[in-house]
Amino acid sequence: MSDVLAYAIAVLFLAQALLRAPSAVRGRVRKRSLWGAFAALAAAWLARTSTAHEVLASFGIADLAYLVKHVLAITGICVLLRYVTAVYSTAGPAERASRTVRISSLAHRVATRASLGTIAVMVGVFFLALDEVVADVLYFTGRYAGEPGLAVYMGLFYLYMGTAAAVCAVQWGGAVRQIPQRAVRVGMVMMSGAMILAVVYALLRTAYVLLITITPVSDDFSLAQEAVTDTLLYVAGLLWGIGALAPASRAARTRARALSDLFGLHPLWRDLAVIAPHRIRQRPRTLLQRVPGMAYVNMLRDVFSYYDETPDARVQRFVTEIRDVMLELSRHAPAGLTELALAERDSPGGAAGEALWIRAAQAAYQTRPESALASLPFAAGATLAAEVPHFRAVTEAYCKLTAEHGWQVLRAATSSSDQLTQVKS
């Protein structure tokens, strides 16, 4: 049963690591830290399983699996602690007087050095002071009961674990009221509760290790203690793993929506970027574009570009550059093109008319000199959230038109403009 729970918790943490892998590749240190914490802790839980014990036992070092598990756990806790405390390290001047912020900032500064020191001492004690192993005892603490080295080894581990869990519990618990999303708020409550259980686990285990170092205990007491503390640890792991899924799943939905917007906007953005590349910060990929299938590959490279930090930032760039190029095209459009294009599609202000205007303005850009700024067929949206669906609709209509449609409207607008000029003259 313990193996099943260990695998389940490891899978939860691996899922978190996979969900955060894209942001870890090109994200900030904070995002990479969170990814590293989940990856290291997932490995630590896998090291608890009987399969890992059998594999590591083949190296011929007694109880190597325990050392590997503890080192991985400290590594994951250290990275998690640096992530958690980094949030408060960026607090504004008005917030820096808070006791919570001061404690978190102190923990952030000492986390790495404390973890390296803890690991170094634990490794030294493991190889130099834990030599009286009782091989027929199931649990690690029972195998070295009575040795002072056990109190040092496990005491350091539980001290580090308990302190880090307390810092996480304080921050996550304090942040719950500030989170508007109910699902994320529930997740934070679960994560904070998991850290409280981890603190209780560390205190109980520390007391038990000190007790068995001083005096022998009965087998029944030892088994009861292991059952209680293991239950606390497994519940804490499950609570944290499940609770962390709420923020991660929300981030995943946001990312999926942004990618959908990027795919929807890409055809229009690509064509406009090609016609006015000086308006584009990251030009569309054109690798082997004449080879069948490479157009799709190049589109994927544009959509998943590392030029922008996040897909949301890339969506904003696409929309901004579409607007910028349309403004550039309007300087070459003849008078009356906007009204004619919108009237042609019988949808004033609609996406189909704007798409037709873009086709015609592209033709004008290639054939007409720059003139007085003509009117645009759209008004900039008040927010990005309003502009994205609008430009997606324009892109969809644009893809149904051909360059010839644009030339036809341009010729009609040019003819009308010339006639009007003649009348005025």
C-alpha positions in Angstrom: 0.0 0.0 0.0 2.8 2.4 0.8 4.3 1.8 -2.7 0.9 2.6 -4.3 0.7 5.9 -2.3 4.3 6.8 -3.1 3.7 6.2 -6.8 0.5 8.2 -6.7 2.1 11.2 -5.1 5.1 11.0 -7.4 2.7 11.0 -10.4 1.0 14.1 -9.0 4.3 15.9 -8.7 5.5 14.8 -12.1 2.2 16.1 -13.6 3.0 19.5 -12.0 6.5 19.4 -13.4 5.2 18.6 -16.9 2.6 21.3 -16.8 5.2 23.9 -15.8 8.0 22.6 -18.2 7.2 25.1 -21.0 7.5 28.1 -18.6 10.7 26.6 -17.1 12.4 26.5 -20.5 12.4 30.3 -21.0 10.7 31.6 -17.9 12.0 33.5 -15.0 14.1 32.0 -12.2 10.9 31.8 -10.1 9.1 29.6 -12.6 12.2 27.4 -13.1 12.4 27.0 -9.4 8.9 25.8 -9.0 9.4 23.3 -11.8 12.6 22.1 -10.2 10.9 21.6 -6.9 8.2 19.4 -8.3 10.7 17.3 -10.3 13.1 16.8 -7.3 10.2 15.9 -4.9 8.7 13.5 -7.5 12.1 11.8 -7.6 12.2 11.7 -3.8 8.9 10.0 -3.6 10.0 7.5 -6.2 13.0 6.8 -4.1 10.7 5.6 -1.3 9.4 2.7 -3.3 10.6 -0.9 -3.0 11.7 -0.9 -6.6 14.1 2.1 -6.0 15.4 0.4 -2.9 16.2 -2.8 -4.8 17.9 -0.8 -7.6 20.0 1.3 -5.3 20.9 -1.7 -3.1 22.7 -3.2 -6.1 25.5 -0.6 -5.6 26.5 -2.4 -2.4 26.0 0.6 0.0 23.7 -0.2 2.9 20.6 2.0 2.9 21.7 4.1 0.0 18.1 4.6 -1.0 17.4 6.5 2.2 20.3 8.9 1.6 19.2 9.5 -2.0 15.6 10.1 -0.9 16.7 12.5 1.8 19.1 14.5 -0.5 16.4 14.7 -3.2 13.9 15.9 -0.7 16.2 18.6 0.7 17.0 19.7 -2.8 13.3 19.9 -3.7 12.4 21.7 -0.5 15.3 24.2 -1.0 14.1 25.1 -4.5 10.5 25.3 -3.3 11.5 27.5 -0.4 13.4 29.8 -2.7 10.4 30.0 -5.0 7.9 30.7 -2.1 10.1 33.3 -0.4 11.0 35.0 -3.7 7.3 36.1 -3.9 7.7 38.2 -0.8 11.2 39.4 -1.7 9.6 41.6 -4.4 7.1 43.2 -1.9 6.6 46.9 -2.2 8.0 49.5 0.3 4.8 49.6 2.2 4.8 45.8 2.7 8.4 45.3 3.6 7.8 46.1 7.3 5.6 43.0 7.6 7.1 40.4 9.9 6.1 37.7 7.4 8.0 39.5 4.7 11.1 39.9 6.9 11.0 36.2 7.8 10.5 35.1 4.2 13.3 37.4 3.0 15.7 35.9 5.6 14.8 32.4 4.6 15.3 33.3 0.9 18.8 34.5 1.6 19.9 31.5 3.6 18.0 28.7 1.9 20.7 27.5 -0.5 23.6 27.7 1.9 21.5 26.0 4.6 20.6 23.1 2.2 24.2 22.6 1.1 25.4 22.6 4.6 22.7 20.2 5.7 23.4 17.8 2.9 27.1 17.9 3.5 26.8 17.0 7.2 24.2 14.4 6.5 26.4 12.7 3.9 29.3 12.8 6.3 27.3 11.3 9.1 25.8 8.6 6.8 29.1 7.3 5.7 31.2 7.9 8.9 28.8 7.5 11.9 26.0 5.2 10.9 27.8 1.8 10.9 25.9 -0.3 13.4 23.1 -1.3 11.1 20.5 -3.9 12.2 19.7 -5.4 8.9 16.5 -7.3 9.9 14.7 -4.1 11.1 12.3 -2.7 8.5 12.5 1.1 9.2 15.6 3.2 8.8 15.4 4.8 12.3 15.0 1.4 13.9 18.1 0.1 12.0 20.3 2.6 13.7 18.4 3.2 17.0 20.7 4.2 19.8 23.4 5.7 17.7 24.1 9.4 18.2 24.8 9.8 14.5 21.1 9.0 13.8 20.0 11.9 16.0 22.3 14.2 14.1 21.4 12.8 10.6 17.6 12.8 11.0 17.5 15.8 13.3 19.1 18.0 10.6 16.7 16.6 8.0 13.6 17.2 10.1 14.8 20.6 11.2 15.2 21.7 7.6 12.0 20.1 6.5 9.9 21.6 9.4 11.3 25.1 9.0 10.7 25.2 5.2 7.2 23.8 5.7 6.4 26.4 8.3 7.5 29.2 6.0 5.4 27.8 3.1 2.3 27.4 5.4 2.6 31.0 6.6 2.8 32.4 3.1 0.2 30.3 1.4 -2.2 30.7 4.4 -1.8 34.4 4.3 -2.3 34.6 0.6 -5.7 32.8 0.6 -7.8 35.8 1.2 -6.2 37.8 -1.6 -7.0 35.2 -4.3 -10.3 35.9 -6.2 -10.6 32.6 -8.0 -12.4 30.1 -5.8 -10.7 27.0 -7.3 -7.2 28.5 -6.7 -8.2 29.6 -3.2 -9.3 26.1 -2.3 -6.0 24.8 -3.8 -4.0 27.2 -1.6 -5.9 26.1 1.5 -5.0 22.5 0.7 -1.4 23.3 0.1 -1.2 25.3 3.4 -2.9 22.5 5.3 -0.3 20.1 3.8 2.5 22.2 5.1 1.0 22.3 8.6 0.8 18.5 8.5 4.5 18.4 7.4 5.4 20.6 10.4 3.6 18.2 12.7 5.3 15.2 11.0 8.7 16.8 11.5 8.1 17.5 15.2 6.8 14.0 15.9 9.7 12.4 14.1 12.3 14.5 15.8 10.9 13.6 19.2 10.9 9.9 18.2 14.5 10.0 17.0 15.7 11.7 20.2 13.7 9.1 22.2 15.2 6.0 20.5 18.7 7.5 20.8 18.3 7.8 24.5 16.4 4.6 25.3 15.1 1.5 23.6 11.4 1.4 22.8 9.0 -1.6 22.2 8.3 -2.9 18.7 4.6 -2.0 19.1 5.4 1.6 20.0 7.8 1.8 17.0 5.3 0.4 14.6 2.5 2.6 15.9 4.8 5.7 15.5 5.7 4.7 12.0 2.0 4.2 11.1 1.0 7.6 12.5 3.8 9.6 11.0 3.7 7.9 7.6 0.0 8.6 7.5 0.7 12.3 8.1 3.4 12.3 5.4 1.2 10.6 2.8 -1.8 12.9 3.5 0.5 15.9 3.3 1.9 14.8 0.0 -1.5 14.1 -1.5 -3.0 17.4 -0.2 -0.2 19.4 -1.6 -0.1 17.5 -4.9 -3.9 17.9 -5.4 -4.0 21.4 -4.1 -1.2 22.5 -6.5 -3.2 21.3 -9.5 -5.7 24.2 -9.2 -3.2 26.9 -10.0 -1.4 24.7 -12.5 -4.6 23.7 -14.3 -5.7 27.4 -14.4 -2.3 28.3 -15.9 -2.7 25.4 -18.4 -6.1 26.6 -19.5 -4.8 30.2 -19.9 -1.9 28.8 -22.0 -4.2 26.7 -24.1 -6.4 29.7 -24.8 -3.4 31.8 -25.8 -2.2 29.1 -28.2 -5.6 28.8 -29.8 -5.6 32.6 -30.3 -2.1 32.4 -31.8 -3.1 29.7 -34.3 -6.3 31.7 -35.2 -4.3 35.0 -35.8 -1.3 33.5 -37.5 -2.5 33.5 -41.2 -3.3 37.2 -41.1 -0.2 38.1 -39.0 2.1 36.2 -41.3 0.8 37.8 -44.5 1.0 41.3 -43.0 4.4 40.6 -41.6 5.7 39.5 -45.0 4.4 42.6 -46.7 5.8 45.1 -44.1 8.6 43.3 -42.3 10.0 46.5 -40.9 7.0 46.7 -38.6 7.6 43.3 -37.1 9.8 42.5 -34.2 10.1 38.8 -34.9 9.6 37.9 -38.6 7.7 34.8 -39.6 9.8 31.7 -40.3 10.4 30.9 -44.0 12.6 27.8 -43.8 12.2 25.7 -46.9 8.8 27.2 -47.4 8.3 25.8 -50.9 8.7 22.3 -49.6 5.3 20.6 -49.0 4.5 20.5 -45.3 7.1 23.1 -44.3 4.5 25.9 -44.1 2.9 24.1 -41.2 6.2 23.5 -39.5 7.1 27.2 -39.9 3.7 28.1 -38.4 4.5 25.9 -35.4 7.8 27.7 -35.0 6.1 31.1 -35.1 3.4 30.1 -32.6 5.8 28.4 -30.2 8.5 31.0 -30.6 10.8 31.7 -27.6 11.1 35.4 -28.6 8.3 36.2 -26.2 8.4 35.0 -22.6 4.8 33.7 -22.6 2.1 32.8 -25.2 0.0 35.7 -23.8 2.8 38.1 -24.6 3.0 36.6 -28.1 -0.7 37.1 -28.6 -0.3 40.8 -27.6 2.6 41.1 -30.0 0.6 39.6 -32.9 -2.3 41.9 -32.3 -0.1 45.0 -32.0 1.8 44.2 -35.2 -1.4 43.5 -37.1 -2.6 46.9 -36.1 0.7 48.5 -37.0 0.9 47.0 -40.4 -2.7 47.9 -41.2 -1.9 51.5 -40.3 1.1 51.3 -42.7 -1.2 50.0 -45.4 -3.7 52.7 -44.9 -1.1 55.3 -46.0 -1.2 53.9 -49.5 -4.9 53.2 -49.7 -7.0 55.5 -52.0 -9.8 57.6 -50.6 -13.1 55.7 -50.3 -11.5 52.3 -50.0 -12.8 51.7 -46.5 -16.4 52.6 -47.4 -16.3 50.6 -50.6 -14.8 47.5 -48.9 -17.3 47.6 -46.1 -20.2 48.2 -48.5 -19.0 45.4 -50.8 -19.5 42.9 -48.0 -22.8 44.5 -46.9 -21.5 44.5 -43.3 -20.5 47.9 -42.1 -17.9 47.6 -39.4 -18.0 43.8 -39.8 -15.1 41.3 -40.0 -15.7 40.4 -43.7 -15.5 44.1 -44.8 -12.3 44.6 -42.8 -10.8 41.5 -44.3 -11.6 42.7 -47.8 -10.1 46.1 -47.0 -6.9 44.4 -45.9 -6.7 42.4 -49.2 -7.2 45.6 -51.2 -4.8 47.7 -49.0 -2.1 45.0 -49.6 -2.5 45.5 -53.3 -2.4 49.3 -52.9 0.7 49.1 -50.8 2.5 47.4 -53.7 1.4 49.8 -56.4 0.5 53.2 -54.9 2.8 55.8 -53.4 2.3 57.0 -49.8 -0.4 59.7 -49.5 -2.5 61.3 -46.8 -3.5 58.9 -44.1 -6.7 57.2 -45.2 -9.3 56.0 -42.8 -9.1 52.5 -41.2 -11.9 50.0 -41.3 -11.6 49.5 -37.5 -11.2 51.3 -34.3 -8.7 49.9 -31.8 -10.4 47.9 -29.1 -10.5 49.1 -25.5 -8.7 46.0 -24.3 -6.7 43.1 -25.7 -9.5 40.8 -24.6 -11.8 42.6 -27.0 -9.4 42.9 -29.9 -8.3 39.2 -30.0 -11.7 37.7 -30.9 -12.3 40.5 -33.4 -9.1 39.9 -35.2 -9.7 36.2 -35.1 -13.0 36.8 -36.9 -11.2 39.1 -39.4 -8.5 36.4 -40.0 -11.2 33.8 -40.6 -12.9 36.0 -43.2 -9.5 37.0 -44.7 -8.6 33.4 -45.3 -11.8 33.0 -47.5 -10.7 35.8 -49.8 -8.0 35.8 -52.4 -5.6 38.5 -53.7 -7.8 38.9 -56.7 -10.7 40.0 -54.5 -8.5 42.8 -53.2 -7.4 43.9 -56.6 -11.0 44.2 -57.8 -12.0 46.4 -54.9 -8.8 48.5 -55.3 -9.5 49.1 -59.0 -13.0 50.2 -58.2 -11.9 52.5 -55.4 -9.1 53.9 -57.6 -11.6 54.6 -60.4 -14.0 56.3 -58.0 -11.2 58.4 -56.6 -9.9 59.5 -60.0 -13.4 60.5 -61.1 -13.9 62.5 -57.9 -10.6 64.3 -58.6 -11.6 65.1 -62.1 -14.9 66.6 -61.0 -13.1 68.8 -58.4 -10.6 70.0 -61.0 
